[in-house]
Amino acid sequence: MSMISEGTRVLIVDDEDGIRYGLENLFTREGYKVFSAGNEETALEILRNENIDAAMFDIKLKESSGMELLEKALDIVPDLVVIMITGYGNIKDSVKAIKQGASDYILKPIDNINLLESLRKNIELKNLRNENRYLKYELRQNLNVKEFLTVNPAVREIVDIVDKVKNTSTSILISGESGTGKEILARYIHFTSNRRDENFIGVNCAALSDSLLLSELFGHEKGAFTGAVSRHQGKFELADKGTLFLDEIGDMSLEIQAKLLRVLEERSFERVGGIKQINTDVRIIAATNRNLTEMMNKGTFRRDLFFRLNVISVHLPPLKDRVDDIPLLVDFFLKKYSSQYGKKINGIHPVLMNKLKAYKWPGNIRELQNLINQAVLLSEGGEITSFHGDLGFTENDSVKIDNIPGNLKEASERVAAAFEARRISETLARNGWNKSKTSRELGITRKTLDKKIEKYGL
């Protein structure tokens, strides 16, 4: 029997006691956690209060229709695996049920082997779809980090520290200015740890209101608030056995801090609007660009939460204090954007490299990344020999409008793209990568902003 049965929760709904009890015994012997109901009301109550993975519904119930129950069940648990049990005369209805979201149907008299195989197959398909969804997300982000690029001794020491604790469930707090690579370090910790095969889930605590952040972290039940049309799994559930990255933890309100502290202490929580305790095994990595010690003294950050998060703490220095990493980072970004734009660029002129090392980088690595992105986008040769934009360089270091290659249309598109990428990057950095605030300031929709971030590799 497949190992998917371990911990899998199954609901059986049939108004015939003999069939119901027989199926209960069958699935219990196979290692499933079994729930059963003889009517629609009891079945829906179980679906609301238990994390059911799969269900078997008799298509003919005495007091209701299995078809109606299917619709209501999928409204509560949208990804529920449902197998309809039917007599020979109801095959037409069973096919209709497949179109409405059922996974399969089994004819009476029930063949136990076929039923078990159908359940196993459909649960595996469901798990595969979920895994593929997260895999595609990670591939889109291109942030499956297995190496943290640095030759700087201070940063190497940080990497050595996290390497010693990455295989534990210990909370880690990463501090540092915006753009110093806090999320990259968090991803490095996860993807090189023994949790690498589980989910890495990130939440920007500064980007959401209290009510939305509560729902994002803990999920919500259907009807918990206006617009909650179905049950929603929160990040703690999605990150179970994996890593939950809480970015900008210093922007979390005291109310949310109290709820987070309770989860860290009890390793369990309830969804918004729910009463069922949900256990969770997540490793917390928190990050902040704020001084949490000052915030504690002012009463805006809880001391007990700080000590829970600050079991292991590291501080990423600004780019101006790790100048020896600049050539390494430049080479990485040159290869990334050369590949993205289909260009062959081998390096950067030594004079420009010296100027990069002398620059103070208020936007840190994110600013350097944006500069190289623009330079590659505008470059025509095999070496970067000039920059476009005002980064404290002299006039001679910037591309002059009349020197941009291509006809008028091509040159205009290059300049416009470089300006747009720079404007978006600067606005994002100024707003702490709050996309909603940035899109409002730029006068574009959130969807358009996301497309442009992907287009320019920001």
N, C-alpha and C positions, 0 to 999 in steps of 0.2 A: 504493500500500500504506500502511496506517495506520502512524503513527510508533510504535505500541506495540511493534512488533517490535524496536526498538532496545534491546539489552540484555536482552530477554526470553529466558529459558532454558527450552528444550524438551527433554523426554525421549521417545524413541521406543522402544517395546518390541514386538518382533515376532521370532519364531523363523525367519522366512523371510528369508534374506539379501538377496534381490533387493528385496523390499518395504522392508526396513529401510534399505538403501543408497539406494534411490530417494527415500525420505522425507527422509533426511539431506541429500541434495543439494538437494531442494526447499526445505527450511526454511533451509539455509545461504544459498542464493541470495537468500532474502527478508530476510536480515539477522538471523535468530535465532541464538542460541548453542545448538548442538545437542549432545545427549548420546544415546547409544543403548545398548540392551542386548538380548541374545537370549534371556535367561531371567530368572526372577523374582529370583533371588539377586543378580545384577548390578544389576538395576533398583532394588531396595531399598537396595543399597549406595550407589548414586548419589543417591537421594532423601535418605539420611541425611547425606551429605557435601557436597551441592551445593544451592544455593538455586534449586530448580526451580519455575518458574511454571506450566507446563502439561505434560501428558503425553498420549501416544497409546498405548493398549494393545490388542493383538490379543486378542479375547475367547477365542480358542482357542490356548493355548500347549502345546507338546509335553509338558513336564514339570510343568505346573501350569495353573491356571485363571485367566483374566484377571479374573474376578469376585473370586477370592480376592486377587489382586494389587491390585485396586481398593480392597478393604477395608483391606489393610495399608498401601497408599500414603496413603490419607486419614487413617489413624491417625498417620502420620509428618508429613504436611503437610495439615492439615485444610481449608485453602482452595485446595487444588490443583485446577486445571482439568484434567479427564480426559475425553478423547474416546475412546470404544470403537470399534474397527475390527472389523467382523463380516461374515460371509457371509449370504446371504439366509435361510438356514435358522436363523439364530441371532437373528432380530429379537426374539423373545420374551425371550431372555436380555438383549438390549440394553436393552429397555424396563425390565426388572427392575434393570439396572445404573443407569439414570437415577434410579429410586426410591432406590437405595442411595448416591447422591451423584455419579454421573457427570454431566458437563455436556451431552454429546451423543453420538450414535453415527453412524458413517459406514459405508455398505455397500461391500463389494468388488464389482467392481473400483473402486478408489478414484478419485474425481473430485477432482483436485488443487485446482481452484477452490473447490469446496464445502468441502473440508477446510480450506483457508486462511481462508475466510470464517467458518466455524464457530469456528475457533481465535481469530480476531480478535474476533468478537462476544463470545465467552465470557470472554476476557481483559479486554475493556472492561467487561463486566458486573461482573467481580470487582473491578476497579479502582474502579468507580463505587460498589460496596457499601462498600469500604474508605474511600473519600472521604466518603461519606454518614455512615458511623459516626463519623468524626472531626468532621465538620461538626455533627452532632447533639450531640456532646459539647460542642463550643465554644458552641453556641447555648444548651445547658442551663446552662453556666457563666456565660453572659452576660458573657464577659470578652474578647471580640474588641475589644481596646482600640486606638482610633485617636487618642485624645487623652489627655494626662496633665493633669488639672485642677490648676492652680495659678496664683496671681498673686504668689506669694512670690519675691523676687529670688534667694534662695539656691537654691531648687528650680528656678527658671527656668534658672539657670546649669547645674544638673545636666542638665536636659532638652537644653540647647544642646550639652553635651558628648556625650551619647549620640547625639544627632542626627548628629554629625560622624563617628561610627564605626559606626552601625547597619547600614550596607551592606557592612561588612567581616566577615571571619570571626574578628575579634579577640575574645578572651575578656573578659568584663565581670564585675566583682565589685561587688555592691550590698550595703552594710552599713546597719544601722539597727535600731532597736528593733522588737519585734513589733507589727504593726498599722500600720506607717508607709507601706505601699503598695509593698513591694519586688517582689511578684509582679506588681502592676499596672504598674509601671515596666518589668519584664521583658517583659510582654505588649505594652506600647506599643512597645518597641524592635523586637520581632518583627513586629507587624502593621503597622508603618509602614516596614519595611525591604524590601529586594529578596528576602527570604525569605518574604514574607507569604503566598504561595500554598502554601507547604509547612507541615508540621506544627509546632506548638508543643507540646512535651511537657514536663510538669512532674513532678518527683519530690521528695517530702519525705524527706530523708535521715534525719530524726530519728524518722520514724514506723515504720521497718522494722528488723528484726534484720539482722545482717550477711549471713546466708544468703539472706534474702528480698531484700535490697537488691542483692546480686550478681545474682540472677535477674532482678530488675526492670530493672537497668541493661543487662546483657549478654545476657539470655535464657538458655535452657537447652535441652539436647537431651533427647529422650525417654529416661527411665531414669537421668538424671543424679543423681537423688536420689529418696527415697520420695515418691510422689505426682506425680512428673513423668511423666504418662501420655502426653504428646505434646510435640513441639517447641514452644517458646515464644519469640517474638521479644521482645527487650529494647528498652528505651527508646532506646538508641543507634541501633538499626535503624529504629525507627519515626520517629525525628527526623531521619533522613538527609536532607540538603539543607535542613533547617529549623533549629529552635532547641531545645536541651535546657536546661531550667531546673532547676538543682540547688538546692533550697531547704534551708536549715539545713545548709550544707556543713560547718560547724564540728562537727556531731554525727557526722560520718563517721569510722569507725574507721581506724586507721593502715593496716590491711590493705587496706581498700577504697580508701583514699587512694593507695596504691602502684599498685593496678590502674588507677585513674582516671588517674594520671600517665602510665602507659604508653600508654593510649589517646590521651591528648592529644599525646604525643610521636610515636607511630607512626601515628596515625589509623587504627588497625585493632584488632581484638579477636577473641576466641573466645567462643562461648557456653559456659556452665557445662556441663562434661561433653563438650565438643566439641574438635576439633583444627583445624577449618577457619578460616582467617583471613578475617574479614569487614571490608571497608573501610568507612569512615564519613566523611561530610562534614557535621559539625554545628557550629553556633556555640554555645558554652557561655556561659550566664549563670548565675553562682552568687550565692547570697544567704546572709547570716548575721546573726544578732543578737548574736553573740559577738565578743570581741576576739581576732582571729586572731594578732596580734602577740604577745600574752601567751601564747597557746596554743603558738606556735612556741618561745618561750623556755622553756616547761615541757616541750617535747618531745611535745606531743599533737597538733600539726599540722605536716605536712611543709613545710619551707621551699621545696623545689623545686616542690611543688604550688602553694604560695601564689604564687610568682612566675609560674607558668604561668597562674593564674587572674586575677592582679592586674595584667594588662596595662593595663586601664582600670578605675579604681575610683571609685565615687561613694558618698556617705554621705547617706541620707535623714534629715533632722532630725525630731525628735519633733513632734507636733502643737502642743504648747505653745510651740514656737519658730517656728511658722508660723501665728500667730493670724489673719493676713490671709486665709488660705485657708478659714477656718471658714465664713463666709457662702456661699462658692462650693460647698463640700462639702455644707452643709445643704440648699441649693437642689437639688443633684443628687439627694440621698437622698430629699427630699420628693417630687420628681417620680417617682422610681423606685417608692417604696412607695405613693404615691397611685394610680399606674397599676396596681400589683400588687393592691391591695385595692379597686379601683374607687371611689376617693374623690376629691373635688375640694378639695384643700387648697392655698391660694395662698401661704402663707408662715408665718412664725413671729413671735410678738410681740417687739417691740424689746427689752423688758426681759429676756426669756429669751435673746435673742441676745447681749446684753451679759454674761449669766451664763455662757453657753457660752464666750465669749472669755476669761473670767476663770478658768475651770476648768483644772486642770493635765493632764487627760487621760492617766492612766497607761496606758490601753489604746489610746491614739492613735486613728487614724481608724476602726479597727474598733469601738472603744467608741462613738464618735460615731454611726456607722452604726447600731449596735444601739439607741441611744437614740432616734434619729429613727424607726426602724422601729416601736418600741413606741408612740411618740407618735402616729404616723399610725394605727396599729392601734386605739388607744383614742379617737382624736379623733372628734367629731361635727360640728364646725363647719368653716368655711373657713380658719381660722387656728389654729396651735398656740399655746395659751395656758398650758399646764401640762405638767409631766412627771410620770411615775410611776416611782419608784425612787429609791434613795439614791445620788446622784452628787455629794455635797457641797453640794447645794442646800438651801435652808431648807425648813421644813415648808410654807410658803405656796406654794412652787414645785411641790409634788407634788400629784398628783390624790388627793383624799380618796375613800375607799371609797363614802361615801354620795352622792357627786356623779357617779359613773359612770352614764351614761345607759343606758336600756333596762330591761326587766323583770329579775327576779332571775336567771333562767337566762342571759339575754344578758349581764348585768353580770358574773356569775360567770365565764362563758366568756372575757370580755375580760380580766379580772384574771388568770385562770389562764394565758391565752395570753401575756400580757405577762410574767408571772413566769417561765414556762417558757422563753420566748425569752431573757430576761435571764440565767437560770441556765445555760442551755446556752452562751450567748456567753461568759460569765465563765469557765466551766469549760474551754472550748476555748482561750481566751486564756491561762489559767493553765498549760495543758498544751502550749502552743506549737502548737496545732491538731493534736495527735496524737489522731486520732479513736478509735483503739483504747483508749487510756488514758482518754479522756473518756467513752466509752460504759461502760467498767467502773466509773468513779467515779460516774456517774449511775445505774447499775443498769439500763441499757437495752442492746439489741443494737446492733451497728454499723449494721445496716440501718435500724433505727428512728431512730438518730441522723441518718443521711443524709437521711431523709424530713423530719425536723424542721428540719434546716439549710435544706433547699429550701423548706419551708413558710414559714419566717420570714425567708428571704432573707439568711441569715447569711453 
